[in-house]
Amino acid sequence: MEGLIPAVRGQLQSVDASVPLTQISTVRSRLSERLSGRRFQLQALGLFAAIALVLAAAGLYALLAYQVTIRTREMGIRSALGADRRSILTMVLGHGVRLAVAGVLAGVVIAASGARLLQSLLYNTPAIDVWSYAGASIGMLLIAGIAACVPAFRAAQVNPMTALREG
């Protein structure tokens, strides 16, 4: 489309040479220039959201890893009393998932209440989009589940005799 501008300029000059033609451009380039500020704002918002997602996953991992370290003796006692690895794994994963569900619910409530403030940044998108909320919630729960797996597997591998001696 940009290649047609000289031809259009030539045709317009041939019709009336006295008309000044200063800015000839395509609608696409004008729209791109007009939306560049918004595009930058949304890219910055997306970058901050990705950083927040990584920090949330790292925080959940650190919290669960710390709790597993603190509760190593308890895991050893549970194993010594007959708890199998699956039940310990389920217990730690369940704790991580419960934390994630509470965080997602709090996040959805806060996001829904603050959605009106972001309405001016959205283009052809409602402030409260159920599919976006559902996708973000499921994504966060998946990331939280993955972050909880490492401490859960570590807790399931606790040797009862070693844990009881160290405690």
Chimera marker file (.cmm) of the C-alpha trace (Angstrom):
<marker_set name="trace">
<marker id="1" x="0.000" y="0.000" z="0.000" r="1" g="1" b="0" radius="0.5"/>
<marker id="2" x="2.828" y="2.413" z="0.799" r="1" g="1" b="0" radius="0.5"/>
<marker id="3" x="4.125" y="1.913" z="-2.752" r="1" g="1" b="0" radius="0.5"/>
<marker id="4" x="0.959" y="3.439" z="-4.197" r="1" g="1" b="0" radius="0.5"/>
<marker id="5" x="1.486" y="6.824" z="-2.504" r="1" g="1" b="0" radius="0.5"/>
<marker id="6" x="3.731" y="8.299" z="-5.256" r="1" g="1" b="0" radius="0.5"/>
<marker id="7" x="1.223" y="7.217" z="-7.917" r="1" g="1" b="0" radius="0.5"/>
<marker id="8" x="-1.679" y="8.760" z="-5.982" r="1" g="1" b="0" radius="0.5"/>
<marker id="9" x="0.355" y="11.943" z="-5.449" r="1" g="1" b="0" radius="0.5"/>
<marker id="10" x="1.093" y="12.106" z="-9.198" r="1" g="1" b="0" radius="0.5"/>
<marker id="11" x="-2.546" y="11.616" z="-10.127" r="1" g="1" b="0" radius="0.5"/>
<marker id="12" x="-3.726" y="14.296" z="-7.683" r="1" g="1" b="0" radius="0.5"/>
<marker id="13" x="-1.098" y="16.756" z="-8.959" r="1" g="1" b="0" radius="0.5"/>
<marker id="14" x="-2.225" y="16.096" z="-12.523" r="1" g="1" b="0" radius="0.5"/>
<marker id="15" x="-5.827" y="16.974" z="-11.589" r="1" g="1" b="0" radius="0.5"/>
<marker id="16" x="-4.993" y="20.223" z="-9.730" r="1" g="1" b="0" radius="0.5"/>
<marker id="17" x="-1.364" y="21.230" z="-9.281" r="1" g="1" b="0" radius="0.5"/>
<marker id="18" x="-2.253" y="24.131" z="-6.984" r="1" g="1" b="0" radius="0.5"/>
<marker id="19" x="-3.476" y="21.855" z="-4.144" r="1" g="1" b="0" radius="0.5"/>
<marker id="20" x="-0.663" y="21.254" z="-1.642" r="1" g="1" b="0" radius="0.5"/>
<marker id="21" x="-0.197" y="17.587" z="-0.775" r="1" g="1" b="0" radius="0.5"/>
<marker id="22" x="1.804" y="17.445" z="2.417" r="1" g="1" b="0" radius="0.5"/>
<marker id="23" x="0.734" y="14.299" z="4.216" r="1" g="1" b="0" radius="0.5"/>
<marker id="24" x="-0.372" y="11.353" z="2.185" r="1" g="1" b="0" radius="0.5"/>
<marker id="25" x="-0.395" y="8.075" z="4.059" r="1" g="1" b="0" radius="0.5"/>
<marker id="26" x="-2.439" y="4.937" z="4.436" r="1" g="1" b="0" radius="0.5"/>
<marker id="27" x="-5.165" y="4.517" z="7.010" r="1" g="1" b="0" radius="0.5"/>
<marker id="28" x="-3.151" y="1.655" z="8.480" r="1" g="1" b="0" radius="0.5"/>
<marker id="29" x="-0.096" y="3.846" z="9.095" r="1" g="1" b="0" radius="0.5"/>
<marker id="30" x="-2.229" y="6.663" z="10.542" r="1" g="1" b="0" radius="0.5"/>
<marker id="31" x="-3.996" y="4.219" z="12.851" r="1" g="1" b="0" radius="0.5"/>
<marker id="32" x="-0.667" y="2.716" z="13.862" r="1" g="1" b="0" radius="0.5"/>
<marker id="33" x="0.712" y="6.166" z="14.729" r="1" g="1" b="0" radius="0.5"/>
<marker id="34" x="-2.420" y="7.044" z="16.651" r="1" g="1" b="0" radius="0.5"/>
<marker id="35" x="-2.409" y="3.841" z="18.689" r="1" g="1" b="0" radius="0.5"/>
<marker id="36" x="1.338" y="3.713" z="19.374" r="1" g="1" b="0" radius="0.5"/>
<marker id="37" x="0.957" y="5.327" z="22.807" r="1" g="1" b="0" radius="0.5"/>
<marker id="38" x="-1.756" y="2.875" z="23.822" r="1" g="1" b="0" radius="0.5"/>
<marker id="39" x="0.231" y="-0.011" z="22.384" r="1" g="1" b="0" radius="0.5"/>
<marker id="40" x="3.210" y="0.933" z="24.548" r="1" g="1" b="0" radius="0.5"/>
<marker id="41" x="1.002" y="1.200" z="27.648" r="1" g="1" b="0" radius="0.5"/>
<marker id="42" x="-0.502" y="-2.217" z="27.032" r="1" g="1" b="0" radius="0.5"/>
<marker id="43" x="2.886" y="-3.794" z="26.343" r="1" g="1" b="0" radius="0.5"/>
<marker id="44" x="4.209" y="-2.332" z="29.596" r="1" g="1" b="0" radius="0.5"/>
<marker id="45" x="1.134" y="-3.603" z="31.416" r="1" g="1" b="0" radius="0.5"/>
<marker id="46" x="1.651" y="-7.056" z="29.896" r="1" g="1" b="0" radius="0.5"/>
<marker id="47" x="5.307" y="-7.054" z="30.924" r="1" g="1" b="0" radius="0.5"/>
<marker id="48" x="4.414" y="-6.122" z="34.486" r="1" g="1" b="0" radius="0.5"/>
<marker id="49" x="1.730" y="-8.818" z="34.528" r="1" g="1" b="0" radius="0.5"/>
<marker id="50" x="4.272" y="-11.423" z="33.380" r="1" g="1" b="0" radius="0.5"/>
<marker id="51" x="6.708" y="-10.284" z="36.068" r="1" g="1" b="0" radius="0.5"/>
<marker id="52" x="3.924" y="-10.507" z="38.667" r="1" g="1" b="0" radius="0.5"/>
<marker id="53" x="3.097" y="-14.029" z="37.476" r="1" g="1" b="0" radius="0.5"/>
<marker id="54" x="6.720" y="-15.142" z="37.807" r="1" g="1" b="0" radius="0.5"/>
<marker id="55" x="6.989" y="-13.544" z="41.249" r="1" g="1" b="0" radius="0.5"/>
<marker id="56" x="3.759" y="-15.200" z="42.389" r="1" g="1" b="0" radius="0.5"/>
<marker id="57" x="4.960" y="-18.622" z="41.234" r="1" g="1" b="0" radius="0.5"/>
<marker id="58" x="8.375" y="-18.103" z="42.846" r="1" g="1" b="0" radius="0.5"/>
<marker id="59" x="6.735" y="-16.924" z="46.071" r="1" g="1" b="0" radius="0.5"/>
<marker id="60" x="4.445" y="-19.937" z="46.232" r="1" g="1" b="0" radius="0.5"/>
<marker id="61" x="7.357" y="-22.255" z="45.523" r="1" g="1" b="0" radius="0.5"/>
<marker id="62" x="9.469" y="-20.594" z="48.223" r="1" g="1" b="0" radius="0.5"/>
<marker id="63" x="6.644" y="-20.733" z="50.759" r="1" g="1" b="0" radius="0.5"/>
<marker id="64" x="5.949" y="-24.402" z="50.142" r="1" g="1" b="0" radius="0.5"/>
<marker id="65" x="9.652" y="-25.296" z="50.098" r="1" g="1" b="0" radius="0.5"/>
<marker id="66" x="10.115" y="-23.519" z="53.410" r="1" g="1" b="0" radius="0.5"/>
<marker id="67" x="7.096" y="-25.253" z="54.933" r="1" g="1" b="0" radius="0.5"/>
<marker id="68" x="8.380" y="-28.640" z="53.764" r="1" g="1" b="0" radius="0.5"/>
<marker id="69" x="11.761" y="-27.859" z="55.317" r="1" g="1" b="0" radius="0.5"/>
<marker id="70" x="10.148" y="-26.811" z="58.589" r="1" g="1" b="0" radius="0.5"/>
<marker id="71" x="7.838" y="-29.823" z="58.605" r="1" g="1" b="0" radius="0.5"/>
<marker id="72" x="10.467" y="-32.429" z="57.686" r="1" g="1" b="0" radius="0.5"/>
<marker id="73" x="10.181" y="-34.044" z="61.117" r="1" g="1" b="0" radius="0.5"/>
<marker id="74" x="6.395" y="-34.199" z="60.754" r="1" g="1" b="0" radius="0.5"/>
<marker id="75" x="6.767" y="-35.833" z="57.331" r="1" g="1" b="0" radius="0.5"/>
<marker id="76" x="9.139" y="-38.360" z="58.879" r="1" g="1" b="0" radius="0.5"/>
<marker id="77" x="6.702" y="-39.149" z="61.694" r="1" g="1" b="0" radius="0.5"/>
<marker id="78" x="3.850" y="-39.512" z="59.210" r="1" g="1" b="0" radius="0.5"/>
<marker id="79" x="5.969" y="-41.886" z="57.118" r="1" g="1" b="0" radius="0.5"/>
<marker id="80" x="7.025" y="-43.859" z="60.216" r="1" g="1" b="0" radius="0.5"/>
<marker id="81" x="3.379" y="-44.222" z="61.263" r="1" g="1" b="0" radius="0.5"/>
<marker id="82" x="2.417" y="-45.666" z="57.890" r="1" g="1" b="0" radius="0.5"/>
<marker id="83" x="1.669" y="-42.759" z="55.585" r="1" g="1" b="0" radius="0.5"/>
<marker id="84" x="2.694" y="-43.622" z="52.074" r="1" g="1" b="0" radius="0.5"/>
<marker id="85" x="4.420" y="-41.229" z="49.674" r="1" g="1" b="0" radius="0.5"/>
<marker id="86" x="1.214" y="-40.583" z="47.783" r="1" g="1" b="0" radius="0.5"/>
<marker id="87" x="-0.591" y="-39.244" z="50.870" r="1" g="1" b="0" radius="0.5"/>
<marker id="88" x="2.321" y="-36.939" z="51.748" r="1" g="1" b="0" radius="0.5"/>
<marker id="89" x="2.517" y="-35.776" z="48.152" r="1" g="1" b="0" radius="0.5"/>
<marker id="90" x="-1.239" y="-35.153" z="48.116" r="1" g="1" b="0" radius="0.5"/>
<marker id="91" x="-1.070" y="-33.271" z="51.418" r="1" g="1" b="0" radius="0.5"/>
<marker id="92" x="1.636" y="-30.843" z="50.228" r="1" g="1" b="0" radius="0.5"/>
<marker id="93" x="0.099" y="-30.396" z="46.775" r="1" g="1" b="0" radius="0.5"/>
<marker id="94" x="-3.324" y="-29.851" z="48.355" r="1" g="1" b="0" radius="0.5"/>
<marker id="95" x="-1.894" y="-27.159" z="50.603" r="1" g="1" b="0" radius="0.5"/>
<marker id="96" x="-0.317" y="-25.424" z="47.613" r="1" g="1" b="0" radius="0.5"/>
<marker id="97" x="-3.491" y="-25.637" z="45.559" r="1" g="1" b="0" radius="0.5"/>
<marker id="98" x="-5.590" y="-24.269" z="48.441" r="1" g="1" b="0" radius="0.5"/>
<marker id="99" x="-3.224" y="-21.297" z="48.704" r="1" g="1" b="0" radius="0.5"/>
<marker id="100" x="-3.442" y="-20.770" z="44.946" r="1" g="1" b="0" radius="0.5"/>
<marker id="101" x="-7.243" y="-20.983" z="44.895" r="1" g="1" b="0" radius="0.5"/>
<marker id="102" x="-7.465" y="-18.414" z="47.699" r="1" g="1" b="0" radius="0.5"/>
<marker id="103" x="-5.084" y="-16.141" z="45.781" r="1" g="1" b="0" radius="0.5"/>
<marker id="104" x="-6.981" y="-16.546" z="42.509" r="1" g="1" b="0" radius="0.5"/>
<marker id="105" x="-10.314" y="-15.804" z="44.198" r="1" g="1" b="0" radius="0.5"/>
<marker id="106" x="-8.866" y="-12.692" z="45.839" r="1" g="1" b="0" radius="0.5"/>
<marker id="107" x="-7.315" y="-11.667" z="42.512" r="1" g="1" b="0" radius="0.5"/>
<marker id="108" x="-10.577" y="-12.079" z="40.609" r="1" g="1" b="0" radius="0.5"/>
<marker id="109" x="-12.458" y="-9.988" z="43.173" r="1" g="1" b="0" radius="0.5"/>
<marker id="110" x="-9.806" y="-7.234" z="43.092" r="1" g="1" b="0" radius="0.5"/>
<marker id="111" x="-9.580" y="-7.336" z="39.277" r="1" g="1" b="0" radius="0.5"/>
<marker id="112" x="-13.347" y="-7.151" z="38.862" r="1" g="1" b="0" radius="0.5"/>
<marker id="113" x="-13.577" y="-4.199" z="41.217" r="1" g="1" b="0" radius="0.5"/>
<marker id="114" x="-10.703" y="-2.396" z="39.501" r="1" g="1" b="0" radius="0.5"/>
<marker id="115" x="-11.837" y="-3.202" z="35.958" r="1" g="1" b="0" radius="0.5"/>
<marker id="116" x="-13.644" y="0.091" z="35.530" r="1" g="1" b="0" radius="0.5"/>
<marker id="117" x="-10.352" y="1.949" z="35.979" r="1" g="1" b="0" radius="0.5"/>
<marker id="118" x="-8.829" y="0.057" z="33.046" r="1" g="1" b="0" radius="0.5"/>
<marker id="119" x="-11.827" y="0.474" z="30.746" r="1" g="1" b="0" radius="0.5"/>
<marker id="120" x="-10.190" y="3.405" z="28.949" r="1" g="1" b="0" radius="0.5"/>
<marker id="121" x="-7.188" y="1.210" z="27.975" r="1" g="1" b="0" radius="0.5"/>
<marker id="122" x="-9.332" y="-1.490" z="26.381" r="1" g="1" b="0" radius="0.5"/>
<marker id="123" x="-10.354" y="-1.461" z="22.728" r="1" g="1" b="0" radius="0.5"/>
<marker id="124" x="-13.436" y="-3.461" z="21.744" r="1" g="1" b="0" radius="0.5"/>
<marker id="125" x="-13.168" y="-5.518" z="24.931" r="1" g="1" b="0" radius="0.5"/>
<marker id="126" x="-15.522" y="-5.345" z="27.890" r="1" g="1" b="0" radius="0.5"/>
<marker id="127" x="-14.056" y="-4.460" z="31.271" r="1" g="1" b="0" radius="0.5"/>
<marker id="128" x="-15.160" y="-7.780" z="32.726" r="1" g="1" b="0" radius="0.5"/>
<marker id="129" x="-14.467" y="-10.530" z="30.194" r="1" g="1" b="0" radius="0.5"/>
<marker id="130" x="-15.392" y="-13.908" z="31.647" r="1" g="1" b="0" radius="0.5"/>
<marker id="131" x="-13.142" y="-15.853" z="29.262" r="1" g="1" b="0" radius="0.5"/>
<marker id="132" x="-10.114" y="-13.714" z="30.133" r="1" g="1" b="0" radius="0.5"/>
<marker id="133" x="-10.762" y="-14.108" z="33.840" r="1" g="1" b="0" radius="0.5"/>
<marker id="134" x="-11.234" y="-17.866" z="33.453" r="1" g="1" b="0" radius="0.5"/>
<marker id="135" x="-8.101" y="-18.218" z="31.327" r="1" g="1" b="0" radius="0.5"/>
<marker id="136" x="-5.993" y="-16.200" z="33.739" r="1" g="1" b="0" radius="0.5"/>
<marker id="137" x="-7.364" y="-18.141" z="36.715" r="1" g="1" b="0" radius="0.5"/>
<marker id="138" x="-6.711" y="-21.522" z="35.120" r="1" g="1" b="0" radius="0.5"/>
<marker id="139" x="-3.245" y="-20.404" z="34.028" r="1" g="1" b="0" radius="0.5"/>
<marker id="140" x="-2.366" y="-19.225" z="37.521" r="1" g="1" b="0" radius="0.5"/>
<marker id="141" x="-3.665" y="-22.449" z="39.062" r="1" g="1" b="0" radius="0.5"/>
<marker id="142" x="-1.567" y="-24.496" z="36.622" r="1" g="1" b="0" radius="0.5"/>
<marker id="143" x="1.544" y="-22.464" z="37.377" r="1" g="1" b="0" radius="0.5"/>
<marker id="144" x="0.874" y="-22.788" z="41.110" r="1" g="1" b="0" radius="0.5"/>
<marker id="145" x="0.449" y="-26.545" z="40.726" r="1" g="1" b="0" radius="0.5"/>
<marker id="146" x="3.763" y="-26.793" z="38.902" r="1" g="1" b="0" radius="0.5"/>
<marker id="147" x="5.434" y="-24.607" z="41.537" r="1" g="1" b="0" radius="0.5"/>
<marker id="148" x="4.053" y="-26.870" z="44.280" r="1" g="1" b="0" radius="0.5"/>
<marker id="149" x="5.290" y="-30.083" z="42.650" r="1" g="1" b="0" radius="0.5"/>
<marker id="150" x="8.975" y="-29.730" z="43.532" r="1" g="1" b="0" radius="0.5"/>
<marker id="151" x="8.454" y="-29.256" z="47.289" r="1" g="1" b="0" radius="0.5"/>
<marker id="152" x="5.775" y="-31.963" z="47.265" r="1" g="1" b="0" radius="0.5"/>
<marker id="153" x="8.061" y="-34.498" z="45.623" r="1" g="1" b="0" radius="0.5"/>
<marker id="154" x="10.830" y="-33.516" z="48.016" r="1" g="1" b="0" radius="0.5"/>
<marker id="155" x="8.476" y="-34.047" z="50.971" r="1" g="1" b="0" radius="0.5"/>
<marker id="156" x="7.438" y="-37.445" z="49.606" r="1" g="1" b="0" radius="0.5"/>
<marker id="157" x="11.092" y="-38.522" z="49.457" r="1" g="1" b="0" radius="0.5"/>
<marker id="158" x="11.756" y="-37.808" z="53.152" r="1" g="1" b="0" radius="0.5"/>
<marker id="159" x="13.380" y="-40.802" z="54.829" r="1" g="1" b="0" radius="0.5"/>
<marker id="160" x="11.607" y="-41.344" z="58.188" r="1" g="1" b="0" radius="0.5"/>
<marker id="161" x="14.749" y="-42.395" z="60.059" r="1" g="1" b="0" radius="0.5"/>
<marker id="162" x="16.800" y="-39.443" z="58.834" r="1" g="1" b="0" radius="0.5"/>
<marker id="163" x="14.000" y="-36.989" z="59.575" r="1" g="1" b="0" radius="0.5"/>
<marker id="164" x="13.548" y="-38.314" z="63.101" r="1" g="1" b="0" radius="0.5"/>
<marker id="165" x="17.295" y="-38.209" z="63.829" r="1" g="1" b="0" radius="0.5"/>
<marker id="166" x="17.662" y="-34.629" z="62.563" r="1" g="1" b="0" radius="0.5"/>
<marker id="167" x="14.694" y="-33.314" z="64.539" r="1" g="1" b="0" radius="0.5"/>
<link id1="1" id2="2" r="1" g="1" b="0" radius="0.2"/>
<link id1="2" id2="3" r="1" g="1" b="0" radius="0.2"/>
<link id1="3" id2="4" r="1" g="1" b="0" radius="0.2"/>
<link id1="4" id2="5" r="1" g="1" b="0" radius="0.2"/>
<link id1="5" id2="6" r="1" g="1" b="0" radius="0.2"/>
<link id1="6" id2="7" r="1" g="1" b="0" radius="0.2"/>
<link id1="7" id2="8" r="1" g="1" b="0" radius="0.2"/>
<link id1="8" id2="9" r="1" g="1" b="0" radius="0.2"/>
<link id1="9" id2="10" r="1" g="1" b="0" radius="0.2"/>
<link id1="10" id2="11" r="1" g="1" b="0" radius="0.2"/>
<link id1="11" id2="12" r="1" g="1" b="0" radius="0.2"/>
<link id1="12" id2="13" r="1" g="1" b="0" radius="0.2"/>
<link id1="13" id2="14" r="1" g="1" b="0" radius="0.2"/>
<link id1="14" id2="15" r="1" g="1" b="0" radius="0.2"/>
<link id1="15" id2="16" r="1" g="1" b="0" radius="0.2"/>
<link id1="16" id2="17" r="1" g="1" b="0" radius="0.2"/>
<link id1="17" id2="18" r="1" g="1" b="0" radius="0.2"/>
<link id1="18" id2="19" r="1" g="1" b="0" radius="0.2"/>
<link id1="19" id2="20" r="1" g="1" b="0" radius="0.2"/>
<link id1="20" id2="21" r="1" g="1" b="0" radius="0.2"/>
<link id1="21" id2="22" r="1" g="1" b="0" radius="0.2"/>
<link id1="22" id2="23" r="1" g="1" b="0" radius="0.2"/>
<link id1="23" id2="24" r="1" g="1" b="0" radius="0.2"/>
<link id1="24" id2="25" r="1" g="1" b="0" radius="0.2"/>
<link id1="25" id2="26" r="1" g="1" b="0" radius="0.2"/>
<link id1="26" id2="27" r="1" g="1" b="0" radius="0.2"/>
<link id1="27" id2="28" r="1" g="1" b="0" radius="0.2"/>
<link id1="28" id2="29" r="1" g="1" b="0" radius="0.2"/>
<link id1="29" id2="30" r="1" g="1" b="0" radius="0.2"/>
<link id1="30" id2="31" r="1" g="1" b="0" radius="0.2"/>
<link id1="31" id2="32" r="1" g="1" b="0" radius="0.2"/>
<link id1="32" id2="33" r="1" g="1" b="0" radius="0.2"/>
<link id1="33" id2="34" r="1" g="1" b="0" radius="0.2"/>
<link id1="34" id2="35" r="1" g="1" b="0" radius="0.2"/>
<link id1="35" id2="36" r="1" g="1" b="0" radius="0.2"/>
<link id1="36" id2="37" r="1" g="1" b="0" radius="0.2"/>
<link id1="37" id2="38" r="1" g="1" b="0" radius="0.2"/>
<link id1="38" id2="39" r="1" g="1" b="0" radius="0.2"/>
<link id1="39" id2="40" r="1" g="1" b="0" radius="0.2"/>
<link id1="40" id2="41" r="1" g="1" b="0" radius="0.2"/>
<link id1="41" id2="42" r="1" g="1" b="0" radius="0.2"/>
<link id1="42" id2="43" r="1" g="1" b="0" radius="0.2"/>
<link id1="43" id2="44" r="1" g="1" b="0" radius="0.2"/>
<link id1="44" id2="45" r="1" g="1" b="0" radius="0.2"/>
<link id1="45" id2="46" r="1" g="1" b="0" radius="0.2"/>
<link id1="46" id2="47" r="1" g="1" b="0" radius="0.2"/>
<link id1="47" id2="48" r="1" g="1" b="0" radius="0.2"/>
<link id1="48" id2="49" r="1" g="1" b="0" radius="0.2"/>
<link id1="49" id2="50" r="1" g="1" b="0" radius="0.2"/>
<link id1="50" id2="51" r="1" g="1" b="0" radius="0.2"/>
<link id1="51" id2="52" r="1" g="1" b="0" radius="0.2"/>
<link id1="52" id2="53" r="1" g="1" b="0" radius="0.2"/>
<link id1="53" id2="54" r="1" g="1" b="0" radius="0.2"/>
<link id1="54" id2="55" r="1" g="1" b="0" radius="0.2"/>
<link id1="55" id2="56" r="1" g="1" b="0" radius="0.2"/>
<link id1="56" id2="57" r="1" g="1" b="0" radius="0.2"/>
<link id1="57" id2="58" r="1" g="1" b="0" radius="0.2"/>
<link id1="58" id2="59" r="1" g="1" b="0" radius="0.2"/>
<link id1="59" id2="60" r="1" g="1" b="0" radius="0.2"/>
<link id1="60" id2="61" r="1" g="1" b="0" radius="0.2"/>
<link id1="61" id2="62" r="1" g="1" b="0" radius="0.2"/>
<link id1="62" id2="63" r="1" g="1" b="0" radius="0.2"/>
<link id1="63" id2="64" r="1" g="1" b="0" radius="0.2"/>
<link id1="64" id2="65" r="1" g="1" b="0" radius="0.2"/>
<link id1="65" id2="66" r="1" g="1" b="0" radius="0.2"/>
<link id1="66" id2="67" r="1" g="1" b="0" radius="0.2"/>
<link id1="67" id2="68" r="1" g="1" b="0" radius="0.2"/>
<link id1="68" id2="69" r="1" g="1" b="0" radius="0.2"/>
<link id1="69" id2="70" r="1" g="1" b="0" radius="0.2"/>
<link id1="70" id2="71" r="1" g="1" b="0" radius="0.2"/>
<link id1="71" id2="72" r="1" g="1" b="0" radius="0.2"/>
<link id1="72" id2="73" r="1" g="1" b="0" radius="0.2"/>
<link id1="73" id2="74" r="1" g="1" b="0" radius="0.2"/>
<link id1="74" id2="75" r="1" g="1" b="0" radius="0.2"/>
<link id1="75" id2="76" r="1" g="1" b="0" radius="0.2"/>
<link id1="76" id2="77" r="1" g="1" b="0" radius="0.2"/>
<link id1="77" id2="78" r="1" g="1" b="0" radius="0.2"/>
<link id1="78" id2="79" r="1" g="1" b="0" radius="0.2"/>
<link id1="79" id2="80" r="1" g="1" b="0" radius="0.2"/>
<link id1="80" id2="81" r="1" g="1" b="0" radius="0.2"/>
<link id1="81" id2="82" r="1" g="1" b="0" radius="0.2"/>
<link id1="82" id2="83" r="1" g="1" b="0" radius="0.2"/>
<link id1="83" id2="84" r="1" g="1" b="0" radius="0.2"/>
<link id1="84" id2="85" r="1" g="1" b="0" radius="0.2"/>
<link id1="85" id2="86" r="1" g="1" b="0" radius="0.2"/>
<link id1="86" id2="87" r="1" g="1" b="0" radius="0.2"/>
<link id1="87" id2="88" r="1" g="1" b="0" radius="0.2"/>
<link id1="88" id2="89" r="1" g="1" b="0" radius="0.2"/>
<link id1="89" id2="90" r="1" g="1" b="0" radius="0.2"/>
<link id1="90" id2="91" r="1" g="1" b="0" radius="0.2"/>
<link id1="91" id2="92" r="1" g="1" b="0" radius="0.2"/>
<link id1="92" id2="93" r="1" g="1" b="0" radius="0.2"/>
<link id1="93" id2="94" r="1" g="1" b="0" radius="0.2"/>
<link id1="94" id2="95" r="1" g="1" b="0" radius="0.2"/>
<link id1="95" id2="96" r="1" g="1" b="0" radius="0.2"/>
<link id1="96" id2="97" r="1" g="1" b="0" radius="0.2"/>
<link id1="97" id2="98" r="1" g="1" b="0" radius="0.2"/>
<link id1="98" id2="99" r="1" g="1" b="0" radius="0.2"/>
<link id1="99" id2="100" r="1" g="1" b="0" radius="0.2"/>
<link id1="100" id2="101" r="1" g="1" b="0" radius="0.2"/>
<link id1="101" id2="102" r="1" g="1" b="0" radius="0.2"/>
<link id1="102" id2="103" r="1" g="1" b="0" radius="0.2"/>
<link id1="103" id2="104" r="1" g="1" b="0" radius="0.2"/>
<link id1="104" id2="105" r="1" g="1" b="0" radius="0.2"/>
<link id1="105" id2="106" r="1" g="1" b="0" radius="0.2"/>
<link id1="106" id2="107" r="1" g="1" b="0" radius="0.2"/>
<link id1="107" id2="108" r="1" g="1" b="0" radius="0.2"/>
<link id1="108" id2="109" r="1" g="1" b="0" radius="0.2"/>
<link id1="109" id2="110" r="1" g="1" b="0" radius="0.2"/>
<link id1="110" id2="111" r="1" g="1" b="0" radius="0.2"/>
<link id1="111" id2="112" r="1" g="1" b="0" radius="0.2"/>
<link id1="112" id2="113" r="1" g="1" b="0" radius="0.2"/>
<link id1="113" id2="114" r="1" g="1" b="0" radius="0.2"/>
<link id1="114" id2="115" r="1" g="1" b="0" radius="0.2"/>
<link id1="115" id2="116" r="1" g="1" b="0" radius="0.2"/>
<link id1="116" id2="117" r="1" g="1" b="0" radius="0.2"/>
<link id1="117" id2="118" r="1" g="1" b="0" radius="0.2"/>
<link id1="118" id2="119" r="1" g="1" b="0" radius="0.2"/>
<link id1="119" id2="120" r="1" g="1" b="0" radius="0.2"/>
<link id1="120" id2="121" r="1" g="1" b="0" radius="0.2"/>
<link id1="121" id2="122" r="1" g="1" b="0" radius="0.2"/>
<link id1="122" id2="123" r="1" g="1" b="0" radius="0.2"/>
<link id1="123" id2="124" r="1" g="1" b="0" radius="0.2"/>
<link id1="124" id2="125" r="1" g="1" b="0" radius="0.2"/>
<link id1="125" id2="126" r="1" g="1" b="0" radius="0.2"/>
<link id1="126" id2="127" r="1" g="1" b="0" radius="0.2"/>
<link id1="127" id2="128" r="1" g="1" b="0" radius="0.2"/>
<link id1="128" id2="129" r="1" g="1" b="0" radius="0.2"/>
<link id1="129" id2="130" r="1" g="1" b="0" radius="0.2"/>
<link id1="130" id2="131" r="1" g="1" b="0" radius="0.2"/>
<link id1="131" id2="132" r="1" g="1" b="0" radius="0.2"/>
<link id1="132" id2="133" r="1" g="1" b="0" radius="0.2"/>
<link id1="133" id2="134" r="1" g="1" b="0" radius="0.2"/>
<link id1="134" id2="135" r="1" g="1" b="0" radius="0.2"/>
<link id1="135" id2="136" r="1" g="1" b="0" radius="0.2"/>
<link id1="136" id2="137" r="1" g="1" b="0" radius="0.2"/>
<link id1="137" id2="138" r="1" g="1" b="0" radius="0.2"/>
<link id1="138" id2="139" r="1" g="1" b="0" radius="0.2"/>
<link id1="139" id2="140" r="1" g="1" b="0" radius="0.2"/>
<link id1="140" id2="141" r="1" g="1" b="0" radius="0.2"/>
<link id1="141" id2="142" r="1" g="1" b="0" radius="0.2"/>
<link id1="142" id2="143" r="1" g="1" b="0" radius="0.2"/>
<link id1="143" id2="144" r="1" g="1" b="0" radius="0.2"/>
<link id1="144" id2="145" r="1" g="1" b="0" radius="0.2"/>
<link id1="145" id2="146" r="1" g="1" b="0" radius="0.2"/>
<link id1="146" id2="147" r="1" g="1" b="0" radius="0.2"/>
<link id1="147" id2="148" r="1" g="1" b="0" radius="0.2"/>
<link id1="148" id2="149" r="1" g="1" b="0" radius="0.2"/>
<link id1="149" id2="150" r="1" g="1" b="0" radius="0.2"/>
<link id1="150" id2="151" r="1" g="1" b="0" radius="0.2"/>
<link id1="151" id2="152" r="1" g="1" b="0" radius="0.2"/>
<link id1="152" id2="153" r="1" g="1" b="0" radius="0.2"/>
<link id1="153" id2="154" r="1" g="1" b="0" radius="0.2"/>
<link id1="154" id2="155" r="1" g="1" b="0" radius="0.2"/>
<link id1="155" id2="156" r="1" g="1" b="0" radius="0.2"/>
<link id1="156" id2="157" r="1" g="1" b="0" radius="0.2"/>
<link id1="157" id2="158" r="1" g="1" b="0" radius="0.2"/>
<link id1="158" id2="159" r="1" g="1" b="0" radius="0.2"/>
<link id1="159" id2="160" r="1" g="1" b="0" radius="0.2"/>
<link id1="160" id2="161" r="1" g="1" b="0" radius="0.2"/>
<link id1="161" id2="162" r="1" g="1" b="0" radius="0.2"/>
<link id1="162" id2="163" r="1" g="1" b="0" radius="0.2"/>
<link id1="163" id2="164" r="1" g="1" b="0" radius="0.2"/>
<link id1="164" id2="165" r="1" g="1" b="0" radius="0.2"/>
<link id1="165" id2="166" r="1" g="1" b="0" radius="0.2"/>
<link id1="166" id2="167" r="1" g="1" b="0" radius="0.2"/>
</marker_set>
